[in-house]
């Protein structure tokens, strides 16, 4: 049985706030696309950890790091987020 962690991340844009739920692999896929298409620093994404990856303290630490990662991306694209990022953050559901 394979278990995986889903990270629940709070997103804030202007007066709008919502949560998104993604696995680390989703973040990794997003990051790969942004690195190749938008020349994002490839070291921006917190590294993948194998040992103890589901320990409560590691999950909480990574969740905070992923929140910082997304906020950093939003600061890099203050006017128009790339389509892949907008889709990842579910902008189409929350921001008019």
C-alpha positions, 0 to 999 in steps of 0.5 A: 500500500502506497501512501502519500501526503497531500499538502493543504496550502493557503493562497492569498491574492489581494483580498481573496483567500482560498486553499489548494490541495496538492501532493508534492509531486504536483508541486514538482511538476509545476516547478519543472514547467516553470523552470523550463518555460519561465526560467524560475530558479530551480533551487526555489522548490524545497527538496524532496525528502525520502526518509521520514517523509510522512513524519508530522514535523517534516510534513508541517515543515514542508507545508510551510516551505511550500506556502513560501514557494507559492508566495514567492512565485506570486511575487515573481508574477505580480500582474499575470501568473503563467497559465500553469501556475494559475491552473495549479492555484485554481485562479479560475475558481476564485479570482474574477 
